[in-house]
Structures are given as structure tokens and as C-alpha cells.
Amino acid sequence: MARALLAEAQPALAAPVPPATAARQWRIAAAAAPAVWRRRVARTLVDVAAGRLEKLVLARAVSVTADAPLVPLRVLARLRAAHPECTTFGVAHGGTWFVGATPERLARVYRGRIETAAVAGTAARGAAPAALLASTKERAEHAFVVDALRARLAPLTRDLAGPAEPMVVAAGEAQHLRTPLSGTLRPGRGLFRGRPRCT
């Protein structure tokens, strides 16, 4: 399946970047009003306190309108230059692209081993790393993700391992707690073969 996905992406990767005039102006509009966002956050906090949720990642959608066409490969190049410490990705489907830069890499499989990392627990880049490491809230959030990854990867691997304590990594305007995990894949297992179903 991985080879089929790569073959599908090859034409887009091999094509030259089309000439385009760089956008000079753009307008950003939020999909939801600030008051709506605050209500969603408040409801989430109530659900966490009541034990109905352990973790929920809220996201705010925005739309960007530019005065010139946005060329996906140029956007990717800008993202890579602006965030060299992040994983840059671009997925094309027909005429639609999904692009981004993230401090998290889903996984790397090489010579029978799988590598990934739990990245959770965040503070502003200017905050002291020691404060992030000492935060009960951020450590609990991080531990939840580490435990979830271990549970998902255990059936796939023979010797899943990672450090007992997270490290602090900077990415963009934030810094995060990160725990790398790696292990030897069991025969017949991989990202696209024999993976356990998510429930």
C-alpha cells in the first residue's frame, strides 16, 4: 500500500513548481466567533473534571483568502524554511492539497524498526523548560499520550522502548514535552500491514 501511495504522489513531486505571483495581501477569517470557542473550551473543562473525557484536542478553523493563487509546493517550501525543526507534509487529492508543518512525525519505519514520539504538553517558547517539566498538568497530558502510543505499538513490536522522562523541544513559538519510542517490528507487521484497529 505504501508503494501505491508513493506512486500516486510521484507526478506531483516530479512536476516543476508552477510560476505564480506571490500573494502580497491576505485575509484571515475564523470559522467560529471567539465567544463560541470559549464556550467549547469551558464545556471541555467540565467534561474533563467530571471524568467523561481524559483528553480532547480542540482546534480552531480559519479560512485564508489571498490576492493571488496559493501554489501548494511554494507553501510547502515556505513552511520548511520557516519551521526547519518540524515535519513538513503535503498530500494531494485531485485539485485539493492538505499541507502543514508539525513538531510530530507519525512514524518512521526503517530496516525492520519503527520510530515515533509522543509530543504533548506545551508552553510558550520563552517559558523556562524546567517549569514545563515540573508542570503537573502538562506532565499528565504527556503521560496520557505516551501510554496511548505504547498500547497501540505493543502488538506491533517485540522490544518497544523509550526514556522514562520526557525532554523539552522547541518548535516555532512553542516548546513541547517529547518522549521518543522505538521498537523492532514483529514479522508481518508495519504501518500498513497487520496494524491494530483504532477504537
Buried (B, 14 or more C-beta within 10 A) or exposed (E): EEEEEEEEEEEEEEEEEEEEEEBEEEEEEEEEEEEEBEEBEEEBEEEEEEEEEEEEEEEEEEEEEEEEEBBBBBBBEBBEEEBEEBBBBBBBEEEEBEBBBBBBEEBEBEEEEBEBBBBBBBBEEEBEBEEBBEBEEBBEBBBBBBEBBBEEBEEBBEEBEBEEEBEBBEBBEBBBBBBBBBBBBEEEBBBEEEEEEEE
